[in-house]
Amino acid sequence: MSENTTEVLVGGVVLAAAVAFGIYAAQAAGLSTGGDSYPLQASFRSLEGISVGSDVRLAGVKVGTVSGVSLNPETFRADTTVALANTIEIPDDSAIVISSEGLLGGNFVEIVPGGSPFAYEPGDVITDTQGAVSLISLLLKFVSGGDGASE
């Protein structure tokens, strides 16, 4: 009988560890029940490396996620919705750019704060945007001499 008790106790500990790991993983991934964020809109020339769920960072700290991406058929730009934490107020002259984590790292959305005393309201559109810069095209420009002013 003690063998069954030991197996049940070990099984319970393993199950508790699995549940704890699941909760930790959900928190680390930034999953939440919603309601604690507000949306902002932006339109980018290029969203290379960005998809729904990508991080939105301010000063290197995650403050939200990309919650929607669609192609605007009239402007051929990527219309993007970001969900930011309610505790973060972004000045209304801020810029939003696609940044890279490094040479081999992934891309994320970065907010570059402005100095305005007024903040964006939920649903506002950030007009100052900068799309992703292609590393390949930069390398090709460097290799080919950039603007052609060689000699």
N, C-alpha and C positions, 0 to 999 in steps of 0.2 A: 504494500500500500504506500510505503514511503517513496517508492520509485514514481508512482503516479503523481504524488504531491510535488516532487521535485520537478517533474516535467511540466506540470501546470504552472508552477512558480517561474520557471525559466521562460516558458511561453508568454506569460504575462509581462515579464521584464522586456522581452524582445518586442512585444506588441507596443508597450509603453514607449520604448526607444524609437520605434518606427513612427508613432504618432508625433512625438517630440521633434523628430527630424523633419517630418512633413510640415509642421507648423513653422519651424525655423526656415525651411526652404521657401515657404510662401512669403514670409516676412522679408527674407533676403532678396527675393525676386520683386518685391514691391507690390505684390498682389494685395488688394484690399476690397472691402465690400462696396466701395464707392461712396459718394455723398460728401467726401472731404476734399473735393477738388473742383476747380472751375476751368472751363474751356477757353482757349484763345485760338485764333485762326492766323495762318500765315500762308503765303504762296511763294514757292521756290522754283528757280529755273531748273535745278537738279537736286534730287533726293538720293543720290547714289549712296547705298549702304544703310539707308534708314527705312524702317518699316514700322508697322503698328507694334507697340511695346518697347520701342527704343527709348533710351534714357533721355530726359531733358535735364540739363545741369546748369547751375548758376554758381560760378566761382569753384567749379569742380565738385560741387555737392548736388546729388540727385534731388530735384524738386518736383519732378513730374515725369510723365511718359507721353509718347506719341499715341494718340487715341484714334486717329483717322487719317487716311491718305487717299486722295483721289486725283485723277487727271482732269483738269479743266479743259473741255473740248474747244473753247473759244480762244483761250490764251496759250494753250499747250504748256501750262505750268502745273506743278504739283501742289494742289491745295491740301493743306495739312492742318489738322486739329491737334493741339497739345492740351493735356489736362495737367494743371498745376495745383499744388497743395494750397488750400485756402489760407494757410498761414503766411504765404509768400505774396507780397504786393510788388508787382513789377512796374517801374516808372513808365509812363506812356511814350517816352522817347527812346526806349530800349531797342536794341537790335537782336535778331535771332539768326544764328548761323549754324551751318553744318560743320562740325569739327571732327578731327581724327584723333584717336588715342595714341597714335604713333605711326611709325613707318609700316608696321605689320598689324596694327590694331584695328578695331572696328570704328565706325563713325557714331557720333551722337549729336544731339541738338543742344547747342549752347546759347544761353541768353546772356547778352552783354548789356548790363544795366546802364541806363542813361541817368541824367541828373534832375529830371522833372519832379516837381513836388506832387504831381498827379499820377494816379496809377491806372492801369488797364482795368476795365470792368469785364465780367464774364461775357464771352462771346465777341469781344473786340477783335479787330484785325491788326496784327503787327505788320506794318508796311516796310520797315527797314529789314530786309532779308538778304542773306548771302548763301547761295547754294553750295553744294559739294564741289571741291576742286579735285579734278582727276589727277592722280599722281602720275599716271602713264603720260598724259599730255604734257605735264610739267617736265618730265624726264626727256620727252621727245624734243621739247623746245630747247632744253639745256644742251642736248647732244647735237642738235642741228644748228646751234649758234644763236638761238633766240630770235632777234629781230632781223637777222640777215646782214648786220653791219660788221661782218668779218673783214679782215685785211686791214 
